[in-house]
Amino acid sequence: MSNKLQAREDNFFRKTLTDVGAGHSCTVTEVSSLQAAQRLAELGLTENVAITVLRVAPFGDPMEISLRGYRLCLRKETADKIFVTDKEYDKPPAIGKKPL
């Protein structure tokens, strides 16, 4: 299996910031683009930072997020490069309860 195909399969199951709906919180796990990572790091958006999605415009572009006590608007193109984990949905189901 080629490295490109493996990377594509790994990313298929990963959640990006565009997958998070308004009003939900998540934690940044990775920024896939080096150029975007540098710019976002300057704005305070780094790995393990908690984010809350405040509003999403029609068609998903742009979206307003809250992090480190301030608000930031991101284009969909940039938000697609930010991988996140949503603690609410990523935790295993409790014993005796059916997963959603």
ZATORDREN-895786 format. One record per residue: chain; residue number from 1; z negated, x negated, y negated of N, C-alpha, C, O, CB in turn. Coordinates in steps of 0.2 Angstrom, whole numbers, plus 5000, padded with zeros to 4 digits. Glycine has a CB too. Example, Ala and Ser with C-alpha at 12.3 -4.5 7.8 and 13.67 -1.06 7.14 Angstrom:
<pts>
   mol   seq   n.up   n.east   n.north   ca.up   ca.east   ca.north   c.up   c.east   c.north   o.up   o.east   o.north   cb.up   cb.east   cb.north
     A     1   4961     4934      5028    4961      4938       5022   4961     4934      5016   4958     4929      5017    4955      4943       5022
     A     2   4965     4936      5011    4964      4932       5005   4961     4936      5000   4960     4933      4994    4971      4930       5003
</pts>
This chain:
<pts>
   mol   seq   n.up   n.east   n.north   ca.up   ca.east   ca.north   c.up   c.east   c.north   o.up   o.east   o.north   cb.up   cb.east   cb.north
     A     1   5000     4996      5006    5000      5000       5000   5000     4996      4994   4996     4991      4993    4994      5005       5000
     A     2   5004     4997      4989    5005      4993       4983   4999     4994      4979   4995     4999      4979    5011      4994       4979
     A     3   4997     4989      4974    4992      4990       4970   4993     4995      4965   4988     4999      4963    4991      4983       4966
     A     4   4999     4996      4962    5000      5002       4958   4998     5009      4961   4995     5013      4958    5007      5002       4955
     A     5   5001     5010      4967    4999      5016       4971   4992     5017      4972   4989     5022      4971    5003      5016       4977
     A     6   4988     5011      4974    4981      5012       4975   4977     5014      4968   4973     5018      4968    4978      5005       4977
     A     7   4980     5011      4963    4976      5012       4956   4978     5020      4954   4973     5023      4952    4979      5008       4951
     A     8   4984     5022      4956    4985      5029       4954   4981     5034      4958   4979     5039      4956    4993      5030       4955
     A     9   4980     5032      4965    4976      5036       4969   4969     5036      4967   4965     5041      4967    4977      5034       4976
     A    10   4966     5030      4965    4959      5030       4962   4958     5034      4956   4953     5038      4956    4957      5023       4961
     A    11   4963     5034      4952    4962      5038       4945   4963     5045      4946   4961     5049      4942    4967      5035       4940
     A    12   4966     5047      4952    4968      5054       4953   4961     5058      4953   4961     5064      4951    4972      5055       4959
     A    13   4956     5056      4956    4950      5059       4957   4945     5058      4951   4939     5061      4952    4947      5057       4964
     A    14   4946     5054      4947    4942      5052       4941   4943     5057      4936   4948     5059      4934    4943      5045       4939
     A    15   4937     5059      4932    4937      5063       4927   4938     5060      4920   4935     5055      4919    4931      5067       4927
     A    16   4943     5062      4916    4944      5059       4909   4940     5064      4904   4938     5069      4906    4951      5058       4907
     A    17   4940     5061      4898    4936      5065       4893   4940     5072      4891   4937     5077      4889    4936      5061       4886
     A    18   4947     5072      4892    4950      5078       4891   4949     5083      4896   4950     5089      4895    4958      5076       4892
     A    19   4946     5081      4902    4944      5086       4907   4937     5090      4906   4935     5095      4909    4943      5083       4914
     A    20   4933     5087      4901    4927      5090       4899   4928     5095      4893   4931     5094      4888    4922      5084       4896
     A    21   4925     5101      4895    4926      5107       4890   4921     5106      4884   4916     5103      4884    4925      5113       4894
     A    22   4922     5110      4879    4918      5111       4873   4911     5113      4875   4910     5118      4879    4921      5115       4868
     A    23   4906     5110      4873    4899      5111       4874   4896     5108      4880   4890     5108      4881    4899      5119       4875
     A    24   4900     5104      4883    4898      5100       4889   4896     5092      4887   4900     5090      4883    4903      5100       4895
     A    25   4892     5089      4891    4890      5082       4890   4892     5078      4895   4893     5081      4901    4883      5081       4888
     A    26   4894     5072      4894    4896      5067       4899   4894     5060      4897   4891     5059      4892    4903      5068       4901
     A    27   4895     5055      4902    4893      5048       4900   4900     5044      4902   4903     5045      4907    4888      5046       4905
     A    28   4901     5040      4897    4907      5035       4898   4906     5030      4903   4901     5027      4904    4909      5032       4891
     A    29   4911     5030      4908    4911      5025       4913   4916     5019      4912   4914     5014      4914    4912      5028       4920
     A    30   4921     5021      4909    4926      5016       4908   4932     5018      4903   4933     5024      4902    4930      5014       4914
     A    31   4935     5013      4899    4940      5014       4895   4946     5010      4898   4946     5004      4899    4939      5013       4887
     A    32   4952     5014      4900    4957      5011       4904   4961     5006      4900   4965     5002      4903    4961      5016       4907
     A    33   4962     5007      4894    4967      5003       4890   4963     4998      4886   4958     4999      4882    4971      5007       4885
     A    34   4964     4991      4886    4961      4986       4883   4961     4987      4875   4956     4986      4872    4964      4979       4884
     A    35   4967     4989      4872    4968      4990       4865   4963     4996      4863   4960     4995      4858    4975      4991       4864
     A    36   4963     5001      4867    4959      5007       4865   4952     5005      4866   4948     5007      4862    4961      5013       4869
     A    37   4950     5001      4871    4943      5000       4872   4940     4996      4866   4935     4997      4864    4942      4995       4878
     A    38   4944     4991      4863    4942      4987       4858   4941     4991      4852   4935     4991      4848    4947      4981       4856
     A    39   4945     4996      4850    4945      5000       4844   4939     5005      4845   4935     5006      4841    4951      5004       4843
     A    40   4938     5008      4851    4933      5013       4852   4926     5009      4852   4921     5012      4850    4934      5016       4859
     A    41   4926     5003      4855    4919      4999       4854   4917     4998      4847   4911     4998      4846    4920      4993       4858
     A    42   4922     4997      4843    4920      4996       4836   4917     5003      4833   4913     5002      4828    4926      4994       4832
     A    43   4919     5008      4836    4917      5015       4834   4910     5017      4837   4908     5022      4836    4922      5020       4834
     A    44   4908     5013      4842    4902      5014       4846   4903     5017      4852   4898     5019      4856    4898      5018       4841
     A    45   4909     5019      4854    4910      5022       4861   4911     5016      4866   4917     5014      4867    4917      5027       4860
     A    46   4906     5015      4870    4906      5010       4875   4904     5013      4881   4902     5019      4882    4902      5004       4873
     A    47   4904     5009      4887    4902      5011       4893   4894     5014      4893   4890     5011      4889    4902      5006       4899
     A    48   4893     5019      4897    4886      5022       4897   4883     5025      4891   4877     5026      4890    4881      5016       4899
     A    49   4888     5027      4887    4886      5031       4881   4887     5038      4882   4892     5040      4885    4891      5029       4875
     A    50   4882     5042      4880    4882      5049       4881   4886     5052      4876   4885     5051      4870    4875      5052       4881
     A    51   4890     5057      4878    4895      5060       4873   4894     5068      4874   4893     5070      4880    4902      5058       4875
     A    52   4894     5072      4869    4895      5079       4869   4901     5081      4866   4903     5079      4860    4889      5082       4866
     A    53   4905     5085      4870    4911      5088       4867   4909     5094      4863   4907     5099      4865    4917      5089       4872
     A    54   4911     5093      4856    4909      5099       4852   4914     5104      4851   4913     5110      4852    4907      5096       4845
     A    55   4920     5102      4850    4926      5107       4849   4932     5104      4852   4933     5098      4851    4927      5109       4842
     A    56   4937     5108      4854    4943      5106       4856   4948     5110      4853   4948     5116      4853    4944      5106       4864
     A    57   4953     5107      4849    4958      5111       4846   4963     5114      4851   4963     5112      4857    4962      5107       4841
     A    58   4967     5119      4849    4972      5122       4853   4976     5117      4856   4978     5112      4853    4976      5128       4850
     A    59   4978     5117      4862    4982      5113       4866   4979     5106      4867   4982     5101      4869    4989      5111       4862
     A    60   4972     5106      4866    4968      5100       4867   4969     5094      4862   4966     5088      4864    4970      5098       4874
     A    61   4972     5095      4857    4973      5089       4852   4972     5091      4845   4976     5095      4843    4980      5086       4853
     A    62   4967     5088      4842    4962      5083       4844   4956     5087      4846   4956     5093      4847    4960      5079       4838
     A    63   4951     5082      4848    4945      5085       4850   4939     5082      4847   4940     5076      4845    4944      5084       4858
     A    64   4934     5085      4845    4928      5082       4841   4922     5081      4846   4921     5086      4850    4926      5087       4836
     A    65   4920     5075      4846    4914      5073       4850   4908     5071      4846   4909     5069      4840    4916      5068       4855
     A    66   4903     5071      4849    4896      5068       4846   4894     5063      4850   4893     5063      4856    4891      5074       4845
     A    67   4892     5057      4847    4889      5051       4851   4885     5047      4846   4887     5047      4840    4895      5047       4854
     A    68   4880     5044      4848    4876      5040       4844   4874     5043      4837   4873     5039      4832    4879      5033       4843
     A    69   4873     5049      4837    4871      5053       4830   4877     5054      4825   4875     5056      4820    4866      5048       4827
     A    70   4883     5053      4827    4888      5055       4823   4894     5058      4826   4894     5059      4833    4891      5049       4819
     A    71   4899     5061      4823    4904      5065       4826   4911     5061      4825   4911     5057      4820    4905      5072       4822
     A    72   4915     5061      4830    4921      5058       4830   4927     5062      4833   4926     5066      4837    4920      5051       4834
     A    73   4932     5062      4830    4938      5066       4832   4943     5061      4836   4944     5056      4833    4942      5069       4826
     A    74   4945     5063      4841    4950      5059       4845   4956     5063      4847   4956     5069      4848    4946      5056       4852
     A    75   4962     5059      4847    4968      5062       4850   4968     5063      4857   4964     5059      4860    4974      5058       4847
     A    76   4971     5067      4860    4972      5068       4867   4974     5062      4871   4972     5060      4876    4976      5074       4869
     A    77   4979     5058      4867    4981      5052       4870   4976     5047      4871   4976     5043      4876    4987      5049       4866
     A    78   4971     5047      4867    4966      5042       4867   4960     5045      4872   4958     5041      4876    4962      5041       4860
     A    79   4959     5051      4872    4954      5054       4876   4956     5053      4884   4952     5053      4888    4953      5061       4875
     A    80   4963     5053      4885    4965      5053       4892   4963     5046      4895   4964     5045      4901    4972      5054       4892
     A    81   4962     5041      4891    4960      5034       4893   4953     5033      4894   4951     5027      4896    4963      5029       4888
     A    82   4949     5038      4892    4942      5037       4893   4939     5041      4899   4940     5047      4900    4938      5040       4887
     A    83   4937     5037      4904    4934      5040       4910   4927     5041      4910   4923     5037      4907    4936      5035       4916
     A    84   4925     5047      4912    4918      5049       4911   4915     5052      4918   4919     5053      4922    4917      5055       4906
     A    85   4909     5052      4918    4905      5056       4923   4901     5061      4920   4898     5060      4915    4901      5051       4927
     A    86   4902     5067      4923    4898      5073       4921   4892     5074      4926   4893     5076      4931    4903      5079       4920
     A    87   4886     5073      4923    4880      5073       4928   4879     5080      4931   4877     5080      4937    4874      5071       4924
     A    88   4881     5085      4927    4880      5092       4930   4885     5093      4936   4882     5096      4941    4882      5097       4924
     A    89   4891     5090      4936    4895      5092       4942   4895     5086      4947   4898     5087      4953    4902      5093       4939
     A    90   4893     5080      4945    4894      5075       4950   4888     5074      4954   4888     5070      4959    4895      5068       4946
     A    91   4883     5077      4953    4877      5076       4958   4878     5080      4964   4881     5085      4964    4870      5078       4954
     A    92   4875     5078      4970    4876      5081       4976   4872     5088      4976   4867     5088      4972    4873      5077       4982
     A    93   4874     5092      4980    4871      5099       4980   4864     5098      4983   4863     5094      4987    4875      5104       4984
     A    94   4860     5103      4981    4853      5103       4984   4853     5105      4991   4858     5109      4993    4848      5107       4980
     A    95   4848     5103      4995    4848      5105       5002   4847     5112      5003   4843     5115      4999    4842      5101       5006
     A    96   4852     5115      5007    4851      5122       5008   4856     5126      5003   4856     5132      5004    4844      5124       5008
     A    97   4859     5123      4998    4863      5127       4993   4870     5125      4995   4871     5119      4996    4861      5125       4986
     A    98   4874     5129      4994    4881      5128       4995   4884     5125      4988   4883     5127      4983    4885      5135       4997
     A    99   4889     5120      4989    4892      5117       4983   4897     5123      4980   4899     5127      4983    4896      5111       4985
     A   100   4898     5122      4973    4902      5127       4970   4909     5126      4972   4913     5130      4970    4902      5125       4963
</pts>
